Amino acid sequence: MKERPILFNAPMVCAIVEGRKTQTRRLLTPQPHTVEPGQSRWMVGKLGWLSHEPVQDFIDACPYGQPGDQLWVREAWSTHACFDAVPPAKLTTRSIHYLADGKIGTGKGRPSIHMPRWACRILLEITAVRVERLNDIRRDDAVAEGVERNGFGFKAEGENRPRGAYEAYRALWESINGAGSWERNPWVWVVEFKSVEGCVL
């Protein structure tokens, strides 16, 4: 079993803690080159020729790990101002405030990328890994991405009226990856996970 860090923003941390988020989609880097429609259903990438359903050797190269591996969540955090000059290695979890909890310390905000392993409060176990085009996401998978319910539908970023899960996830993706990122329909890693019991504080 291997353990790797993974970054989540505050709303997605909340979705994990609430049990709404059990999947994450991350861009393949570099993106595979897709042959023009009608020529073939094959794509070629850094690791060689890959079919529309990528071969296991490609899946084995997932940078986030394999089923059974664990991901420790890096999230935005802060401390009291009196600890601003204290090196992270000398802090304790008692002095930490997590942005996802809505608690803001009096000290400087610290981005998720700078969270040390000891400050992590959420540990995830990978249950499945696959590769697909972003726009191929199904409704159930969009729900598993943690979109928030809104009445009889789901909440889309920047809107009050309920939307379908697919539309809500599209808005969520663009809020994180920028305008036009959905239309590009990139290849993504799909990582399914579950929280490791007793690790969420």
Residue, then its C-alpha position, 0 to 999 in steps of 0.5 A: m500500500k502506498e500513500r500520496p497527498i491530494l489537494f481539495n478546495a474547501p467545498m469539496v472537503c465539506a462534501i467528503v466530510e458529509g459523505r457526498k463526495t466519493q469520486t474525483r476527476r483529475l486531468l491527464t498530463p499530458q493529454p493523449h492525442t486523439v485520432e480524427p473521427g472516422q479514422s480510428r477509435w485509438m488514441v496515442g499518449k506518452l505511454g504508447w498506443l491506447s484503445h478507447e478503453p485504456v489497457q491495464d498498463f496505462i491504468d497502472a500508471c495512475p499518479y494518484g495510486q491504485p485500489g487499496d492505496q491511500l490519499w491524504v487530503r491537503e486543505a487550506w488552513s490557518t493558525h493564530a497570529c502568534f504562531d505565524a513565525v513558528p515553523p509548521a513542524k513545530l505546530t500541533t493540530r490544536s493550533i490549526h483551523y481548517l477553512a472548510d470548517g468555516k473557522i478562520g484563525t487570526g494568523k495568515g492563511r496557508p494554502s492546501i499545497h503547504m499543508p504538512r502530512w501531520a496536519c492532515r485530518i482526512l485519509l481516503e482509500i482508493t477503491a477504483v481507478r479508470v480513464e474517460r473523457l470528461n463529458d462522458i460522466r454519468r448522472d450517478d457519477a456527477v452526484a458522487e462528485g459531491v454536487e450539492r442538492n438544491g430542492f428537487g435538483f442540484k446546485a450549480e455554481g453561481e445559480n439559485r435555481p435547481r439544475g440536473a446533476y450533470e449540469a451542476y457538475r459541469a458548473l463545478w468543473e468550470s468553477i475550478n478549471g476555468a471557463g471553456s474547460w468543459e468544452r475541451n472535453p479532456w481525458v481525465w483520471v477518475v479516482e473513486f474512494k472511501s473515507v478511512e474510518g476514524c480519520v475524519l476529525 
